[in-house]
Amino acid sequence: MINIFAALKGQTLPAGFHWLNEPAKWSFSEEGLVVQAEPQTDFFRDPAGTAVKGSAHFLYTEQEGDFTLMTKVQVDMVDDYDAAVMMVMVDEENWAKLCYEYTYKKPMIVSVVTQGVSDDCNSLAVPESGIYLRVTRFDDCFAFHYSYDAKWWEMVRYFRLPSNGPIKIGVVAQSPTGDGCEVKFANLDFSRTPIRDIRSGK
């Protein structure tokens, strides 16, 4: 895998990457990408139809075909749902995100799959010291995983998200209910090789 964030400094984006909802404060350093998520920022389409939000900070590139994308995240968690996120997006109504999120006053793995409206799945509590997140795609199938050491991976979600062309893939910083939070992505490792044995832990 290739670390796309390696050797980047300041506010120079990797080739082919763009911001959707660029934050006022972000930069690359030896720590990786550091983003100050702004208040009330989120991606969510409530199943009850009461709220549609698409304001979180999404650093993305477009990708066709199979891939695997991995990052290590950390969040200065202050308010409910502050999170570091990996996201795949076909369009504004069809997307999915894997979150290291502050829920029930503790860090948790949370996932959302949106096809017109969003679902919302809290999986488990994890350490405050950060976590590895991974998304892999083969054909129109996707799998979300998390890991403590980037060696043994646990599956979070397996789902289908069809697309007739390139999709947006990348990382998101969000603070849906609070006054903002600092989010760190230590790396962004990319490979065109998918992981088809999604339940093996490898």
C-alpha positions in Angstrom: 0.0 0.0 0.0 1.1 3.6 -0.6 0.7 6.3 2.1 -0.8 9.2 0.2 -0.2 11.6 3.1 3.6 10.8 3.3 5.9 13.9 3.2 3.0 16.4 2.8 3.4 19.7 4.6 1.2 22.7 5.1 -1.9 23.1 2.9 -0.7 21.2 -0.1 -3.2 18.6 -1.1 -2.2 15.3 -2.6 -2.6 15.1 -6.3 -6.2 14.4 -7.4 -7.7 15.3 -4.0 -10.3 18.0 -3.3 -12.3 19.3 -0.4 -16.0 19.1 -0.1 -16.9 21.7 2.6 -13.3 22.8 3.2 -12.6 23.7 6.8 -11.1 27.0 7.8 -8.3 25.2 9.7 -6.4 22.2 8.3 -2.8 21.2 7.5 -0.4 18.4 7.0 2.5 17.8 9.3 4.6 15.0 10.8 1.4 13.9 12.5 -0.4 13.5 9.2 -3.5 15.5 8.3 -4.9 17.6 11.2 -8.4 19.1 10.7 -10.3 21.4 13.0 -13.9 20.2 12.4 -16.3 23.2 12.6 -19.4 23.3 14.7 -22.6 21.4 13.7 -20.9 19.6 10.8 -22.2 16.2 9.7 -23.3 13.8 6.9 -26.7 12.3 7.8 -30.1 11.8 6.1 -32.4 11.0 9.0 -34.8 8.0 8.4 -37.6 10.0 9.9 -37.1 12.8 7.3 -36.5 15.4 10.0 -33.0 16.4 9.0 -30.7 16.2 6.0 -27.1 17.2 6.6 -24.1 17.3 4.2 -21.8 19.8 5.9 -18.9 17.8 7.3 -15.4 18.3 5.9 -14.7 15.6 3.2 -11.2 15.3 1.7 -11.7 13.0 -1.3 -10.4 11.7 -4.6 -12.4 9.9 -7.3 -11.7 6.2 -7.9 -13.1 3.6 -10.3 -12.9 -0.1 -9.7 -11.6 -2.1 -6.8 -9.5 -0.6 -4.0 -8.5 -0.7 -0.3 -8.1 2.4 1.8 -6.8 2.5 5.4 -6.0 5.2 8.0 -5.2 5.6 11.7 -7.3 8.2 13.4 -7.5 10.2 16.6 -10.1 12.7 17.8 -10.1 15.3 20.6 -13.6 14.1 21.6 -15.7 16.8 23.4 -19.3 16.6 22.3 -21.6 13.8 21.1 -20.8 12.4 17.7 -17.4 14.2 17.3 -15.7 11.8 14.9 -13.0 10.9 12.4 -14.5 9.1 9.4 -13.7 7.2 6.3 -16.3 7.8 3.6 -17.3 6.5 0.2 -19.8 8.5 -1.9 -21.7 7.9 -5.1 -23.7 11.1 -4.8 -25.4 13.1 -2.1 -28.1 10.5 -1.5 -25.9 7.4 -1.8 -22.9 7.1 0.5 -21.5 5.3 3.5 -19.2 6.2 6.4 -17.1 4.3 9.0 -16.6 6.4 12.2 -14.4 6.6 15.2 -17.0 8.5 17.2 -17.8 9.9 20.6 -21.1 8.2 21.5 -22.5 7.6 25.0 -19.5 9.5 26.4 -17.0 7.0 25.0 -15.2 6.3 21.7 -17.1 3.8 19.6 -17.0 2.3 16.1 -20.1 3.5 14.3 -21.2 3.0 10.7 -23.8 4.6 8.4 -25.0 3.4 5.0 -27.2 5.8 3.1 -29.3 4.9 0.1 -31.8 7.8 0.0 -32.0 7.8 3.8 -29.4 6.8 6.4 -29.3 4.0 8.8 -27.1 4.3 12.0 -25.3 1.4 13.6 -23.3 1.6 16.8 -20.9 -1.4 17.0 -18.7 -1.3 20.0 -16.6 0.8 22.4 -12.8 1.1 21.6 -9.8 2.8 23.3 -9.3 6.5 23.5 -5.9 6.1 22.0 -7.2 6.0 18.5 -7.9 3.2 16.0 -7.2 2.0 12.5 -10.1 2.2 10.0 -10.3 0.4 6.6 -12.7 0.3 3.7 -12.4 -2.1 0.7 -14.4 -2.4 -2.5 -14.8 -5.2 -5.0 -17.3 -4.8 -7.8 -20.3 -2.9 -6.2 -19.6 -4.5 -2.7 -17.9 -2.7 0.2 -16.7 -3.8 3.6 -15.7 -1.7 6.6 -13.2 -2.9 9.1 -11.4 -1.6 12.2 -8.1 -2.7 13.9 -6.0 -2.0 17.0 -2.7 -2.8 15.3 -3.3 -2.8 11.5 -2.7 -6.5 11.4 -5.8 -8.2 12.7 -9.0 -6.7 11.3 -12.6 -7.0 12.5 -15.5 -6.5 10.1 -18.0 -3.8 10.9 -20.3 -3.8 7.8 -20.6 -5.5 4.4 -23.0 -3.8 2.0 -23.7 -3.0 -1.7 -23.5 0.5 -3.1 -23.9 0.4 -6.9 -22.3 3.1 -9.1 -22.1 3.7 -12.9 -18.9 5.6 -12.7 -16.2 6.9 -10.4 -17.0 7.3 -6.7 -15.6 9.7 -4.1 -13.4 8.1 -1.4 -11.5 9.7 1.5 -11.7 11.0 5.0 -14.1 13.2 7.0 -13.9 15.3 10.1 -17.3 16.1 11.8 -18.7 17.7 15.0 -22.5 17.3 14.6 -23.8 18.6 17.9 -20.8 20.5 19.4 -18.6 23.5 18.9 -15.9 21.7 16.9 -13.1 19.2 17.5 -9.6 18.4 16.3 -9.3 15.3 14.1 -6.1 13.6 13.1 -5.4 11.1 10.2 -1.9 9.8 10.7 -1.8 8.2 7.2 -4.0 7.4 4.2 -2.8 4.1 2.7 -4.2 3.1 -0.7 -4.1 0.0 -2.8 -5.9 -1.0 -5.9 -6.1 -4.6 -4.5 -9.4 -5.4 -2.8 -9.9 -7.7 0.2 -12.4 -10.3 -0.9 -12.0 -12.5 2.1 -13.7 -9.9 4.3 -14.3 -12.1 7.4 -10.8 -13.6 7.7 -9.3 -10.8 9.9 -6.4 -10.3 7.6 
